[in-house]
C-alpha cells in the first residue's frame, strides 16, 4: 500500500503531491496504526527531553502544524514544524519545487510560504502527542528581521518543546547575512533575553555553505550566547558537477543525497569547535540507517530527514531505525548515546 501511494503521488507535480500528502495526513492520520514501540537502545536524552528514538522530521514538511500528530504516530522521535513567520506570506512564484529523481534530490525555492504565527498557534494550542519543535523565520518584506524573530518566538514558544532559529534558508534574500558574527550575536542576545524565565531550548539552523572562518565565528557566538544546540545543515546553493537531472540548474536550495557528504563534514567540523557543550542535530541527505549512523558518529545527538521520504515513502522511517540498530550492534555500541561523536573524539 505504501509503494502504491508513493507511486501515485509521484505522478503529481511536486508541490501538488506535497499538499496532497499533508491533507491525507491531517485528515486521516488519526486512523494510522501506531508505530511499534521503539527499542530502548534508540532512546536519547537531550535538550531536557526524552526522545524515544533520534530520528526526527525536518522543518519544511509540516510548515503550518497541520500533520505533526500523524507524523509522530508514524514513529518519528520528534517533528519540527515551520518555518513560521509573524505574518502569513505566499512565498515565491511557482514553480518553485523540483524533483531530481536521478540524483535522489530536491531543489526548492519556496520562500517561507506559511500561514503565519497566529494560525499555527491556534493549531498547536490543541496539544501535542510527542516532541514538537517550531522553526521560526522573518517575513521577506520585513524592515526589522530581528524583531520578527522575537515576535514569532514570543507567540509560539509556549507551544514548543524547542525553537529553531532559521537564518540559513537560501530563498529569502539577505537572510543568510544573519549568520555573520555581529548580526548573529545581536539576534541570539535578543532571543535569549526574550525567553528569560522560560525553559524552552533554543537551536540555530546553519547553512552547509560555510568556510572555516564562518564556522569559527558561529561557534564562538553560540558558545557565548547560551543557546542549547545547532541544526546542521540547511539546503545548499552548491551544485555538484555530477548531478544528472535536467532540473539541476534550477535556483534554490538543494537537498537530498547530494547534500549528505558536505552537511556531514560541516557537522563534524562544528562538533570539533563546540565539543559536547551544545546538542547537534544532523540533517542533510539521510536515506538509510547507515546515513543516520554516520551523522551520529560525526557528532549528532539527533538526526532529521525529509527529502528521503519523497523517494522512500513512509516505510523509510522504520527502515532507518532498524538499520541504525544493526549498525550499533555491529560496532558494539549499547545505545545511540555511546556512538555520538565516535569519529570525532571527545
C-alpha positions as CSV (number, residue, x, y, z in Angstrom):
1,X,0.0,0.0,0.0
2,X,2.9,2.4,0.9
3,X,4.5,1.7,-2.5
4,X,1.2,2.3,-4.3
5,X,0.6,5.6,-2.6
6,X,4.1,6.8,-3.2
7,X,3.9,5.8,-6.9
8,X,0.6,7.7,-7.3
9,X,1.9,10.8,-5.6
10,X,5.0,10.8,-7.8
11,X,2.6,11.2,-10.8
12,X,1.6,14.6,-9.5
13,X,3.7,17.8,-9.7
14,X,6.0,18.1,-6.6
15,X,4.1,20.8,-4.8
16,X,0.7,19.3,-5.5
17,X,2.0,16.0,-4.2
18,X,3.3,17.6,-1.0
19,X,-0.1,19.3,-0.3
20,X,-1.9,16.1,-1.0
21,X,0.3,14.2,1.4
22,X,-0.3,16.8,4.1
23,X,-4.0,16.7,3.5
24,X,-4.1,13.0,3.8
25,X,-2.0,13.0,7.0
26,X,-4.0,15.9,8.6
27,X,-7.4,14.3,7.8
28,X,-6.8,10.6,8.2
29,X,-3.6,10.4,10.3
30,X,-5.6,9.5,13.4
31,X,-6.6,6.3,11.7
32,X,-3.0,5.2,11.0
33,X,-1.8,2.3,13.1
34,X,0.6,3.5,15.8
35,X,4.2,2.6,15.1
36,X,5.7,-0.2,17.2
37,X,7.3,0.8,20.4
38,X,10.9,1.8,19.9
39,X,13.8,-0.3,21.0
40,X,15.2,1.2,24.2
41,X,18.7,1.3,22.6
42,X,17.4,4.1,20.4
43,X,16.3,6.4,23.3
44,X,18.2,9.6,23.7
45,X,18.1,12.3,26.5
46,X,18.8,15.7,25.1
47,X,17.5,19.3,25.5
48,X,16.0,18.3,28.8
49,X,13.7,15.9,26.9
50,X,13.5,12.1,26.4
51,X,13.4,11.1,22.8
52,X,12.2,7.5,22.2
53,X,14.4,7.5,19.1
54,X,16.7,10.0,17.5
55,X,15.1,10.3,14.1
56,X,13.0,13.4,13.5
57,X,11.1,15.0,10.7
58,X,12.8,18.2,9.5
59,X,11.2,21.5,9.0
60,X,9.6,22.2,5.6
61,X,7.3,19.2,5.5
62,X,4.7,20.4,8.0
63,X,5.2,24.2,7.8
64,X,1.8,25.1,9.3
65,X,1.4,22.4,12.0
66,X,-1.3,20.5,10.3
67,X,0.1,17.0,10.2
68,X,2.6,16.7,13.1
69,X,0.3,14.4,15.1
70,X,0.1,11.9,12.3
71,X,3.9,12.0,11.7
72,X,4.6,11.4,15.4
73,X,2.1,8.5,15.3
74,X,4.1,7.0,12.4
75,X,7.1,6.7,14.7
76,X,9.2,9.9,14.4
77,X,11.1,10.7,17.6
78,X,10.2,14.3,17.1
79,X,8.7,16.6,14.5
80,X,9.8,20.2,13.6
81,X,7.1,22.4,12.2
82,X,7.8,25.6,10.2
83,X,9.4,27.8,9.1
84,X,6.8,30.2,10.5
85,X,6.9,33.9,10.1
86,X,4.9,36.6,12.0
87,X,2.6,37.4,9.1
88,X,1.3,34.9,6.5
89,X,3.1,35.0,3.2
90,X,2.6,33.2,-0.1
91,X,6.3,32.6,-0.8
92,X,8.0,32.8,-4.2
93,X,6.2,32.3,-7.5
94,X,5.5,28.8,-8.8
95,X,7.0,26.5,-10.0
96,X,9.4,26.5,-7.0
97,X,9.8,22.8,-6.2
98,X,11.6,20.3,-8.3
99,X,12.4,16.6,-8.0
100,X,15.8,15.5,-9.2
101,X,14.9,11.7,-9.4
102,X,18.2,10.6,-10.9
103,X,20.1,12.2,-8.1
104,X,17.8,11.4,-5.1
105,X,17.4,15.1,-4.6
106,X,15.1,18.1,-4.5
107,X,15.6,21.7,-5.3
108,X,13.2,24.3,-3.7
109,X,12.9,28.0,-3.7
110,X,9.7,28.1,-1.6
111,X,10.5,31.3,0.3
112,X,8.9,30.7,3.7
113,X,5.4,30.2,2.4
114,X,3.2,29.7,5.6
115,X,0.0,30.7,7.3
116,X,1.7,33.0,9.8
117,X,2.2,32.6,13.6
118,X,-1.4,33.1,14.7
119,X,-2.8,30.3,12.6
120,X,0.0,28.0,13.7
121,X,-0.5,28.9,17.3
122,X,-4.2,28.0,17.1
123,X,-3.4,24.5,15.8
124,X,-0.6,23.9,18.4
125,X,-2.9,25.1,21.2
126,X,-4.9,21.9,20.9
127,X,-2.0,19.9,22.4
128,X,0.8,17.7,21.2
129,X,1.2,13.9,21.2
130,X,5.0,13.9,21.3
131,X,8.0,16.2,21.0
132,X,7.4,19.1,18.6
133,X,9.8,21.8,17.7
134,X,9.0,25.1,16.0
135,X,11.2,26.6,13.3
136,X,10.9,30.4,13.1
137,X,11.9,33.0,10.4
138,X,11.4,36.5,9.2
139,X,9.0,37.9,6.6
140,X,10.5,38.6,3.3
141,X,9.4,42.3,3.3
142,X,10.4,42.9,7.0
143,X,12.2,46.1,7.8
144,X,13.4,44.6,11.2
145,X,14.1,40.9,10.9
146,X,15.4,40.5,14.4
147,X,12.1,41.9,15.7
148,X,10.3,39.3,13.5
149,X,12.2,36.5,15.2
150,X,11.5,37.9,18.7
151,X,7.7,38.3,17.9
152,X,7.4,34.8,16.5
153,X,9.4,33.3,19.3
154,X,7.2,35.1,21.9
155,X,4.0,33.8,20.3
156,X,5.0,30.2,19.6
157,X,7.5,29.2,22.2
158,X,4.7,28.4,24.8
159,X,3.6,25.6,22.4
160,X,7.1,24.2,21.6
161,X,9.4,21.7,23.1
162,X,12.2,23.6,21.4
163,X,12.5,26.6,19.0
164,X,14.8,26.6,16.0
165,X,16.1,30.0,14.6
166,X,16.4,29.6,10.8
167,X,18.9,32.1,9.5
168,X,20.2,29.7,6.7
169,X,17.4,29.4,4.1
170,X,18.9,30.5,0.7
171,X,15.4,31.5,-0.5
172,X,14.9,34.8,1.4
173,X,17.2,37.5,0.1
174,X,19.8,38.6,2.6
175,X,18.7,36.1,5.3
176,X,22.0,34.3,5.5
177,X,23.6,37.5,6.4
178,X,22.3,36.9,9.9
179,X,24.9,34.2,10.2
180,X,27.6,36.8,10.3
181,X,29.2,37.3,13.7
182,X,27.8,40.7,14.8
183,X,24.3,40.1,13.3
184,X,24.1,36.6,14.9
185,X,25.3,37.9,18.2
186,X,22.6,40.6,18.3
187,X,19.9,38.1,17.2
188,X,20.7,35.5,19.7
189,X,21.0,38.0,22.5
190,X,17.5,39.3,21.7
191,X,16.1,35.8,21.8
192,X,17.8,34.7,24.9
193,X,16.5,37.9,26.6
194,X,13.0,37.1,25.3
195,X,12.9,33.7,26.9
196,X,14.1,34.9,30.3
197,X,12.4,32.7,32.9
198,X,11.3,30.2,30.3
199,X,12.8,26.7,29.8
200,X,12.3,26.3,26.1
201,X,15.6,25.3,24.4
202,X,16.9,27.5,21.5
203,X,18.7,26.0,18.5
204,X,20.3,27.7,15.5
205,X,20.0,26.2,12.0
206,X,23.0,26.9,9.9
207,X,24.0,26.5,6.2
208,X,26.3,24.0,4.7
209,X,28.0,26.7,2.5
210,X,30.3,27.9,5.2
211,X,34.1,28.4,5.2
212,X,36.4,27.8,8.1
213,X,36.3,31.4,9.2
214,X,32.5,31.4,9.2
215,X,32.3,28.2,11.2
216,X,34.8,29.7,13.8
217,X,32.6,32.8,14.1
218,X,29.4,30.8,14.5
219,X,30.9,28.5,17.1
220,X,32.3,31.4,19.1
221,X,29.0,33.3,19.1
222,X,26.7,30.3,20.0
223,X,29.0,29.2,22.8
224,X,28.8,32.7,24.4
225,X,25.1,33.1,23.6
226,X,23.8,30.4,26.0
227,X,21.6,28.6,23.4
228,X,21.3,24.8,23.5
229,X,22.0,23.5,20.1
230,X,22.7,23.7,16.4
231,X,20.9,22.1,13.4
232,X,23.5,21.2,10.8
233,X,22.6,21.9,8.0
234,X,20.0,23.6,5.8
235,X,19.9,23.2,2.0
236,X,22.9,24.1,-0.2
237,X,23.4,26.5,-3.1
238,X,26.2,24.4,-4.4
239,X,25.6,22.2,-7.5
240,X,27.9,19.1,-7.7
241,X,29.1,18.7,-11.3
242,X,27.9,15.1,-11.3
243,X,24.2,15.9,-11.0
244,X,22.2,14.2,-13.8
245,X,18.7,15.7,-13.6
246,X,17.5,18.2,-16.1
247,X,16.5,20.4,-13.1
248,X,20.0,20.5,-11.7
249,X,20.5,24.2,-12.6
250,X,17.3,25.5,-11.1
251,X,17.8,28.2,-8.5
252,X,17.1,27.4,-4.8
253,X,18.3,25.1,-2.1
254,X,19.4,21.6,-3.0
255,X,18.6,18.8,-0.5
256,X,18.8,15.0,-0.5
257,X,21.6,12.6,-1.3
258,X,24.0,15.2,-2.9
259,X,24.0,17.2,0.3
260,X,25.0,14.3,2.6
261,X,28.8,14.5,2.4
262,X,29.1,18.3,2.7
263,X,26.5,18.5,5.5
264,X,28.2,15.7,7.5
265,X,31.5,17.4,7.1
266,X,30.2,20.7,8.5
267,X,28.6,18.7,11.3
268,X,31.9,17.1,12.2
269,X,33.7,20.5,12.0
270,X,31.2,22.1,14.3
271,X,31.5,19.2,16.7
272,X,35.3,19.8,16.9
273,X,34.6,23.5,17.6
274,X,31.9,23.2,20.3
275,X,32.7,19.8,21.8
276,X,29.8,18.5,23.8
277,X,28.7,21.9,25.0
278,X,25.7,22.0,22.6
279,X,23.4,19.4,21.2
280,X,23.9,18.9,17.4
281,X,21.1,17.7,15.2
282,X,22.4,16.3,11.9
283,X,20.3,16.8,8.7
284,X,21.1,16.5,5.1
285,X,20.8,13.6,2.7
286,X,19.7,10.9,5.1
287,X,18.2,8.0,3.2
288,X,19.2,5.0,5.2
289,X,20.1,3.8,8.7
290,X,23.8,3.9,7.7
291,X,23.4,7.6,6.8
292,X,21.8,8.4,10.2
293,X,24.6,6.4,11.9
294,X,27.3,8.4,10.1
295,X,25.7,11.7,11.3
296,X,25.7,10.4,14.9
297,X,29.3,9.2,14.7
298,X,30.1,12.7,13.3
299,X,28.7,14.3,16.5
300,X,24.9,14.4,16.1
301,X,22.8,13.5,19.1
302,X,19.7,13.6,17.0
303,X,19.0,13.5,13.2
304,X,16.3,14.7,10.9
305,X,15.2,13.7,7.4
306,X,12.7,14.9,4.8
307,X,13.8,14.6,1.2
308,X,14.4,10.9,1.7
309,X,10.6,10.5,2.3
310,X,10.0,11.8,-1.3
311,X,11.7,8.7,-2.7
312,X,11.5,6.2,0.2
313,X,7.9,6.8,1.3
314,X,6.7,6.3,4.9
315,X,8.4,2.9,5.1
316,X,11.7,4.7,5.1
317,X,11.4,5.7,8.8
318,X,11.0,2.1,10.1
319,X,13.9,1.0,7.8
320,X,16.2,3.8,9.1
321,X,15.5,2.8,12.7
322,X,16.0,-0.9,12.0
323,X,19.3,-0.3,10.1
324,X,20.5,2.1,12.8
325,X,20.1,-0.6,15.4
326,X,22.0,-3.0,13.2
327,X,24.9,-0.5,12.9
328,X,25.0,-0.1,16.7
329,X,25.1,-3.8,17.2
330,X,27.7,-4.4,14.6
331,X,30.1,-1.9,16.2
332,X,29.5,-2.9,19.7
333,X,27.6,0.1,21.0
334,X,25.0,-0.5,23.6
335,X,22.9,2.6,22.6
336,X,22.8,5.6,20.4
337,X,24.3,7.7,23.1
338,X,27.5,5.6,23.1
339,X,28.1,6.2,19.4
340,X,27.7,10.0,19.4
341,X,30.9,11.7,18.1
342,X,32.8,8.4,17.8
343,X,34.5,9.6,14.6
344,X,35.4,13.0,16.0
345,X,36.5,12.3,19.6
346,X,35.7,13.9,22.9
